[in-house]
Amino acid sequence: MSDLAAKSCVPCRGGVPPLRWEKISGLLEHVDSGWAVVDDHHLERTFSFRDFRTALDFTNRVGEIAETEGHHPDICLAWGRVDIRIWTHKIDGLTESDFILAAKIDRL
């Protein structure tokens, strides 16, 4: 499989089924081990930082990637930590684009 971070997210127009575990597990191997798949529905990861400012800077960098890709995660910013959840809202499940976004975030 090619490097996921080098790919671009593809807008979902609906009408496609969410990925099944067989495909999810293969894609999960290509993102950082900090990501977890929850209920075959979404990816989530917590990033830890030394202070609020560093966490905020990271959040803003994730936001820039999300805007560029047109694929927007749920982000929770707190002192010294950022929680990220990714899934494709249109189909209420995971697509390859979710893993592409996770791989791009990993590069930060």
Secondary structure, DSSP 8 states (H G I E B T S, - for coil): ---GGGS------S-S----HHHHHHHHTTS-TT-EEETTTEEEEEEE-SSHHHHHHHHHHHHHHHHHHT---EEEEETTEEEEEE-BTTTTB--HHHHHHHHHHHT-
